[in-house]
Amino acid sequence: MRVFTAIPMADWRQVGPAARAAEDAGLDAVMTVELGHDVFTPLALAALATERVELTPSIAVAFPRSPTVTASNAWDLHANSAGRFVLGLGSQVKGHNERRFGIEWTPPAPRLRDYVGALRALWRCWETRGKLDYHSPHYTLTLMTPAFSPEPTGLPMVPVTIAAVGEAMLRVAGQVADGARLHPLCSRRYLEQVCLPRIAEGMARSGRIRERFDVHGGGFVVTGPDEAAVARASVRVRERIAFYGSTRTYLPILALHGLEELGLKLHTMSVRGRWQEMAAAIPDEVLHIFAACAPYDGLAAAVAARFGGAADSIDLNFPPDAPIGLQRELVADIRRIPHRFTGFDTNWAAP
């Protein structure tokens, strides 16, 4: 199983050392998250500080950015990392698109499908110096002059993975993407009963195969040197479960476990601004539905039980005081967990 970790984003001076440390620990990828800071710049700094690890935003919000702008960012990161960049995209929810980004909301699954098609049309135009002629219900791109075209890279095409929660987006991921970034509020039951079958339906539409598709995440990992440290670390995860659970978009995930009442309670608390109280509403049994929790000596077993045989990669953020040697041992143990993904199929001839 592959292992990803987050890198600092607020202080760019910390990015290089953190990315090198992740590479030294044997991690497979370093990632950024689009919250309060730019999602691409830290990856550029990480690219210059490393030689092996994959570099990925998990995720960049797609619709507020023109496909051409995103394609350009991805192209430069891919070229300057010698082909180590993977573009993680997400639609975000309606409220954020309309009220935070100020853009019109349309059904996200077909729009993101067209967005991925637009990216690949742009990249083929730049790599082959061919004509840009992309037409879809959401994007039409027909103008690309030499002055605005970057140099061909000679590298494989940039892989694209998309964030997927609902059934329609999971199908789109399987149909057009190279992987799915599953939401942290995802149980093993939801992964097995909803995510994987819908992804397989999408793959059947386009002839893609599971071994070339990275199923990432679908839950949290909580660890530390002992049970007390795990309990302390779980507070932050309870906060995130409560935050996500308060959003009605994710109610079907809770409903699969008979937790609709909890979702409605959390939503009411959020509307009333009772954010500081919400973590206490997440009991241990709910925590363990959505998280693999174990001290270091049981971490690999907990990850295997929670994700093994279903996901190909997970997020793991060690406490700051975890020795690099210990991190290397734990990552090696997790990487021995079997998974189906063998590598991206990013040849230029693929649709």
C-alpha positions as CSV (number, residue, x, y, z in Angstrom):
1,M,0.0,0.0,0.0
2,R,1.3,3.5,-0.9
3,V,1.7,6.1,1.8
4,F,1.1,9.9,1.3
5,T,1.8,12.7,3.8
6,A,1.1,16.4,3.9
7,I,3.8,19.1,3.7
8,P,3.7,22.5,5.3
9,M,1.9,25.2,3.3
10,A,1.9,28.5,5.4
11,D,5.7,28.8,5.7
12,W,7.4,28.0,2.4
13,R,10.8,27.8,4.2
14,Q,9.6,24.6,5.8
15,V,8.6,22.9,2.6
16,G,11.9,21.7,1.3
17,P,13.2,20.1,4.6
18,A,9.8,18.5,5.2
19,A,9.6,17.0,1.7
20,R,13.1,15.7,2.0
21,A,12.3,14.1,5.3
22,A,9.3,12.4,3.8
23,E,11.4,11.1,1.0
24,D,14.0,9.8,3.5
25,A,11.3,8.1,5.4
26,G,10.3,6.1,2.3
27,L,6.9,7.8,1.7
28,D,5.5,7.5,-1.7
29,A,4.0,11.0,-2.1
30,V,3.8,14.4,-0.5
31,M,0.6,16.4,-0.9
32,T,-1.0,19.8,-0.3
33,V,-4.6,20.6,0.6
34,E,-6.5,23.6,-0.7
35,L,-7.7,25.3,2.4
36,G,-6.2,28.6,3.5
37,H,-3.1,28.7,1.3
38,D,-2.1,28.3,-2.4
39,V,-2.2,24.6,-3.3
40,F,0.5,24.5,-6.1
41,T,3.4,26.7,-4.9
42,P,4.6,24.4,-2.0
43,L,4.7,21.5,-4.5
44,A,7.0,23.4,-6.7
45,L,9.3,23.9,-3.7
46,A,9.0,20.2,-2.8
47,A,9.9,19.3,-6.4
48,L,13.2,21.1,-6.2
49,A,14.0,19.5,-2.8
50,T,13.3,15.9,-3.8
51,E,14.1,13.3,-6.4
52,R,11.7,10.4,-6.0
53,V,8.4,11.2,-4.3
54,E,5.2,11.9,-6.1
55,L,3.8,15.4,-5.8
56,T,0.1,16.1,-5.7
57,P,-2.6,18.5,-4.5
58,S,-5.3,16.6,-2.7
59,I,-7.2,18.4,-4.0
60,A,-7.2,21.6,-6.1
61,V,-10.7,23.0,-6.6
62,A,-11.4,22.8,-10.3
63,F,-14.3,25.0,-11.3
64,P,-13.0,28.4,-10.2
65,R,-10.0,27.9,-12.4
66,S,-10.1,27.8,-16.2
67,P,-9.0,24.4,-17.5
68,T,-6.2,26.2,-19.3
69,V,-4.9,27.8,-16.1
70,T,-4.9,24.5,-14.3
71,A,-3.3,22.7,-17.3
72,S,-0.5,25.3,-17.3
73,N,0.2,24.9,-13.5
74,A,0.2,21.1,-13.8
75,W,2.4,21.2,-16.9
76,D,5.2,23.2,-15.2
77,L,5.1,21.1,-12.1
78,H,5.2,17.9,-14.1
79,A,8.1,19.1,-16.3
80,N,10.2,20.5,-13.4
81,S,9.8,17.4,-11.3
82,A,10.7,15.0,-14.2
83,G,7.2,13.6,-14.4
84,R,6.4,13.2,-10.7
85,F,3.3,15.4,-10.6
86,V,-0.2,14.0,-10.2
87,L,-3.1,16.4,-10.5
88,G,-5.7,15.9,-7.9
89,L,-9.0,17.7,-8.7
90,G,-12.2,18.2,-6.8
91,S,-15.5,20.0,-7.5
92,Q,-16.1,21.4,-3.9
93,V,-19.8,21.8,-2.9
94,K,-22.4,24.2,-4.2
95,G,-22.1,26.7,-1.3
96,H,-18.4,27.2,-1.7
97,N,-18.6,27.5,-5.4
98,E,-21.4,30.1,-5.3
99,R,-20.6,32.0,-2.1
100,R,-16.9,31.7,-1.7
101,F,-15.7,31.6,-5.3
102,G,-18.6,33.5,-6.8
103,I,-19.2,31.2,-9.8
104,E,-22.3,29.6,-11.2
105,W,-23.1,26.1,-9.9
106,T,-24.0,23.3,-12.3
107,P,-24.2,19.5,-11.8
108,P,-20.6,18.7,-10.9
109,A,-20.1,15.2,-12.2
110,P,-20.6,15.9,-16.0
111,R,-18.8,19.3,-15.6
112,L,-15.7,17.7,-14.1
113,R,-15.8,15.0,-16.8
114,D,-15.6,17.7,-19.4
115,Y,-12.9,19.6,-17.4
116,V,-10.7,16.5,-17.4
117,G,-11.2,16.2,-21.2
118,A,-10.3,19.8,-21.6
119,L,-7.0,19.3,-19.7
120,R,-6.0,16.4,-21.8
121,A,-6.8,18.2,-25.0
122,L,-4.6,21.1,-23.9
123,W,-1.8,18.8,-22.9
124,R,-1.9,16.9,-26.2
125,C,-1.9,20.2,-28.1
126,W,1.3,21.3,-26.2
127,E,3.1,18.0,-26.4
128,T,2.4,17.2,-30.1
129,R,2.1,20.8,-31.4
130,G,-1.2,19.8,-32.9
131,K,-4.4,21.8,-33.2
132,L,-6.5,22.6,-30.1
133,D,-10.1,21.6,-30.9
134,Y,-12.0,20.6,-27.8
135,H,-15.8,20.8,-27.7
136,S,-18.0,19.7,-24.8
137,P,-21.2,20.9,-23.1
138,H,-19.2,22.9,-20.6
139,Y,-15.9,23.9,-22.3
140,T,-15.0,24.8,-25.8
141,L,-11.3,25.4,-26.5
142,T,-10.1,26.2,-30.0
143,L,-7.3,28.8,-29.7
144,M,-3.7,28.1,-28.9
145,T,-0.9,29.9,-30.6
146,P,2.8,29.0,-30.3
147,A,3.6,31.9,-28.1
148,F,1.2,30.6,-25.4
149,S,2.3,26.9,-25.7
150,P,4.9,25.5,-23.4
151,E,7.7,23.4,-24.7
152,P,7.0,19.6,-25.1
153,T,8.3,17.6,-22.2
154,G,8.9,14.1,-23.6
155,L,7.2,12.8,-20.4
156,P,4.1,10.7,-20.0
157,M,0.9,12.7,-19.7
158,V,0.0,14.1,-16.3
159,P,-2.2,11.7,-14.3
160,V,-5.5,13.1,-13.1
161,T,-7.3,11.9,-10.0
162,I,-10.6,13.3,-8.8
163,A,-12.3,13.6,-5.4
164,A,-15.4,11.5,-5.4
165,V,-18.1,11.0,-2.8
166,G,-21.5,10.6,-4.5
167,E,-22.3,7.8,-6.9
168,A,-22.3,10.0,-10.1
169,M,-18.8,11.4,-9.4
170,L,-17.5,7.9,-8.5
171,R,-18.7,6.7,-11.9
172,V,-17.0,9.7,-13.6
173,A,-13.8,8.9,-11.8
174,G,-13.8,5.4,-13.0
175,Q,-14.7,6.5,-16.6
176,V,-12.2,9.3,-17.2
177,A,-9.7,9.6,-14.3
178,D,-6.5,7.8,-13.3
179,G,-7.6,7.5,-9.7
180,A,-10.2,8.5,-7.1
181,R,-9.4,10.6,-3.9
182,L,-12.0,9.3,-1.5
183,H,-13.3,11.6,1.2
184,P,-12.0,11.1,4.7
185,L,-15.5,10.7,6.0
186,C,-15.7,7.2,4.4
187,S,-16.2,3.9,6.1
188,R,-14.9,0.6,4.9
189,R,-18.5,-0.4,4.3
190,Y,-19.1,2.7,2.1
191,L,-15.9,2.0,0.3
192,E,-16.8,-1.6,-0.5
193,Q,-20.5,-1.3,-1.0
194,V,-20.7,2.1,-2.8
195,C,-17.3,3.4,-4.0
196,L,-15.7,0.4,-5.6
197,P,-18.8,-0.8,-7.4
198,R,-19.6,2.7,-8.9
199,I,-15.9,3.1,-9.9
200,A,-16.1,-0.3,-11.6
201,E,-19.2,0.8,-13.5
202,G,-17.3,3.9,-14.8
203,M,-14.3,1.8,-15.8
204,A,-16.6,-0.5,-17.8
205,R,-17.8,2.5,-19.8
206,S,-14.3,3.4,-21.0
207,G,-12.4,0.1,-20.9
208,R,-10.1,1.1,-18.0
209,I,-8.7,-1.5,-15.7
210,R,-8.5,-1.5,-11.9
211,E,-4.7,-2.1,-11.8
212,R,-4.1,1.3,-13.4
213,F,-6.4,3.2,-11.1
214,D,-5.4,4.5,-7.7
215,V,-8.1,4.2,-5.0
216,H,-6.8,6.6,-2.4
217,G,-7.9,6.9,1.2
218,G,-11.5,6.6,2.4
219,G,-10.8,7.3,6.1
220,F,-8.4,8.6,8.7
221,V,-5.3,7.2,10.4
222,V,-4.6,8.0,14.0
223,T,-1.3,6.9,15.6
224,G,1.3,7.8,18.2
225,P,3.8,6.0,20.5
226,D,1.2,4.7,23.0
227,E,-2.5,4.6,23.6
228,A,-2.5,7.9,25.5
229,A,-1.0,9.6,22.5
230,V,-3.5,8.0,20.2
231,A,-6.3,9.3,22.4
232,R,-4.9,12.8,22.2
233,A,-4.5,12.7,18.5
234,S,-8.0,11.3,18.0
235,V,-9.5,14.6,19.3
236,R,-8.5,16.4,16.1
237,V,-10.0,13.5,14.1
238,R,-13.3,13.7,16.0
239,E,-13.4,17.4,15.2
240,R,-13.1,16.6,11.5
241,I,-15.6,13.8,11.6
242,A,-18.0,16.2,13.3
243,F,-17.3,19.0,10.8
244,Y,-17.9,16.7,7.8
245,G,-20.8,15.0,9.4
246,S,-22.6,18.3,9.9
247,T,-22.6,18.8,6.1
248,R,-25.8,17.3,4.6
249,T,-23.9,16.3,1.4
250,Y,-22.3,13.5,3.4
251,L,-25.5,12.3,5.1
252,P,-25.7,9.1,2.9
253,I,-22.4,7.9,4.3
254,L,-23.7,8.3,7.8
255,A,-27.0,6.7,6.8
256,L,-25.3,3.5,5.7
257,H,-24.4,3.0,9.4
258,G,-27.8,4.2,10.8
259,L,-26.3,7.5,11.9
260,E,-28.8,9.9,10.3
261,E,-29.8,11.2,13.7
262,L,-26.2,12.1,14.5
263,G,-25.8,13.9,11.2
264,L,-28.9,16.0,11.8
265,K,-27.7,16.8,15.3
266,L,-24.3,17.9,14.0
267,H,-25.9,20.0,11.3
268,T,-28.1,21.8,13.9
269,M,-25.0,22.4,16.1
270,S,-23.1,23.9,13.2
271,V,-26.0,26.2,12.3
272,R,-26.0,27.4,15.9
273,G,-22.3,28.0,15.8
274,R,-21.5,25.3,18.4
275,W,-18.4,24.2,16.7
276,Q,-16.3,23.7,19.9
277,E,-18.8,21.2,21.2
278,M,-19.2,19.0,18.2
279,A,-16.2,16.7,18.7
280,A,-17.7,15.5,22.0
281,A,-20.7,14.3,20.0
282,I,-18.5,11.7,18.2
283,P,-18.4,8.5,20.4
284,D,-15.6,6.0,20.2
285,E,-17.7,3.6,18.0
286,V,-18.2,6.3,15.4
287,L,-14.5,7.3,15.5
288,H,-13.5,3.7,14.7
289,I,-16.0,3.5,11.8
290,F,-14.0,6.3,10.1
291,A,-10.5,5.9,11.4
292,A,-7.8,3.3,11.8
293,C,-6.5,4.0,15.4
294,A,-3.4,2.3,16.8
295,P,-0.1,3.0,18.5
296,Y,3.0,2.5,16.4
297,D,3.4,-1.2,17.3
298,G,-0.1,-2.0,15.9
299,L,-0.3,0.6,13.1
300,A,0.3,-1.7,10.1
301,A,-2.2,-4.2,11.4
302,A,-4.8,-1.5,11.9
303,V,-4.2,0.0,8.5
304,A,-4.5,-3.5,6.9
305,A,-7.8,-4.2,8.7
306,R,-9.2,-0.8,7.8
307,F,-8.0,-0.3,4.2
308,G,-6.4,-3.6,3.1
309,G,-7.8,-5.1,-0.1
310,A,-9.9,-2.0,-0.8
311,A,-7.7,1.1,-1.0
312,D,-4.3,1.4,-2.7
313,S,-2.9,4.4,-0.9
314,I,-3.5,6.3,2.4
315,D,-2.6,9.5,4.2
316,L,-0.3,9.2,7.2
317,N,1.0,12.2,9.1
318,F,3.4,11.3,11.9
319,P,3.7,13.4,15.1
320,P,6.5,15.9,14.8
321,D,8.7,14.0,17.3
322,A,8.5,10.7,15.6
323,P,12.2,9.6,14.8
324,I,12.9,9.3,11.1
325,G,14.2,5.7,11.6
326,L,10.9,4.7,13.2
327,Q,8.9,6.4,10.5
328,R,10.9,4.5,7.9
329,E,10.2,1.1,9.6
330,L,6.4,1.9,9.9
331,V,6.1,3.1,6.3
332,A,7.9,0.0,5.1
333,D,5.5,-2.2,7.1
334,I,2.5,-0.4,5.5
335,R,3.9,-0.6,2.0
336,R,4.0,-4.4,2.3
337,I,0.2,-4.5,2.6
338,P,-1.0,-5.8,-0.8
339,H,-2.9,-3.5,-3.1
340,R,-4.1,-3.7,-6.7
341,F,-2.7,-0.5,-8.2
342,T,0.4,-1.1,-10.3
343,G,0.9,2.3,-11.9
344,F,-0.8,5.0,-14.0
345,D,-1.5,4.4,-17.7
346,T,-0.6,7.9,-19.0
347,N,0.4,7.2,-22.6
348,W,-0.5,10.0,-25.0
349,A,-2.7,7.7,-27.2
350,A,-5.2,7.0,-24.5
351,P,-8.5,8.9,-24.7
